[in-house]
Amino acid sequence: MLALGSSEAGAQVANINYNLKAAVNAAAYPTARPLGGATANSAAAMVTQAIVKTTSAVTLGNGSVVQSAPAQSVTVKVGTMASEAAWLYRAGWPLYALVDRYAANAPLDAETNCLATAVYFEARGESADGQLAVARVVMNRAASGKYPPTWCATIKQPAQFSFVRNGQFPAVNYGSDAWRKAEAVARLAATNVVPSVSTDVLWYHADYVAPSWRRNLTEERKIGQHIFYRA
């Protein structure tokens, strides 16, 4: 666990590329786990925000908002996971709820799979915030110009991440809850929806070790058992 590194609309139907019923039903999840003051019916609240500019009653059904009279534009496109996650986060969903929502063991592209693998091996015992911070360090490195330019190459760079052996990853238990959560964290990190460590944070280490390289760095914060640094 070490990284050495507003318009008028004449139409009466505003299409929403999103399953509104599912969004409202999904809001039941946070009610089962307190959000610390966040809106319980997040998705329902977002639906209300989407139609608040209408001038008459609306009917929700089959992915559409139907107005009985013209009103200001009410088009909301939430067809992708990134858009949905951003929507939910702005409405008050905490990171752990988003992770649980997207922990579906869905196929990943090669780069995101590498990112999820780093999260899995480096931080699967950490909170969602700690896991996201690890993912962000990988992404920060790849974008910094100081490390290889892809997530996979950054992670596999020799002598950087302790779980990597000769450029190879150990076996992952893809059926585990830990992997599903790591996958969700990686996907959320890739969307850049939830704030985490700043973009200049390129290093971290476990709090039970004291590597000498940390002395020339500035500690940004400690999350769980990891201490994160910037230059």
HELIX and SHEET records of a PDB file:
HELIX    1   1 LEU A   20  ALA A   26  1                                   7    
HELIX    2   2 ALA A   28  ALA A   32  1                                   5    
HELIX    3   3 SER A   42  ILE A   51  1                                  10    
HELIX    4   4 MET A   81  ARG A   90  1                                  10    
HELIX    5   5 LEU A   95  TYR A  102  1                                   8    
HELIX    6   6 ALA A  110  ALA A  123  1                                  14    
HELIX    7   7 ALA A  128  SER A  144  1                                  17    
HELIX    8   8 TRP A  151  LYS A  156  1                                   6    
HELIX    9   9 ASP A  177  THR A  191  1                                  15    
HELIX   10  10 SER A  212  ASN A  216  5                                   5    
SHEET    1   A 4 LEU A   2  ALA A   3  0                                        
SHEET    2   A 4 VAL A 201  ALA A 206 -1                                        
SHEET    3   A 4 HIS A 226  ARG A 230 -1                                        
SHEET    4   A 4 THR A 218  ILE A 223 -1                                        
SHEET    1   B 2 GLU A   8  ALA A   9  0                                        
SHEET    2   B 2 ALA A  71  GLN A  72 -1                                        
SHEET    1   C 3 VAL A  13  ASN A  15  0                                        
SHEET    2   C 3 SER A  64  GLN A  67 -1                                        
SHEET    3   C 3 VAL A  58  GLY A  61 -1                                        
END                                                                             
